[in-house]
Amino acid sequence: MKKLTYIFVLLFATSIIFIGCRKEKSTEEKIEDGIEEVVDDVKDATEDVANEVEDAVD
């Protein structure tokens, strides 16, 4: 019975360790990702406007 309890405690501790060791993004990485998203959105909007102007000229 003691061995079974030890096994469950060991499994529980191992699972907690693996769950707790997930890599989280730092604030700097989050800011960089946000900036990249904004740049992509601006590029898309610029292309859309250029296409609309081109269509209006034609």
Buried (B, 14 or more C-beta within 10 A) or exposed (E): EEEEEEEEEEEEEEEEEEEEEEEEEEEEEEEEEEEEEEEEEEEEEEEEEEEEEEEEEE
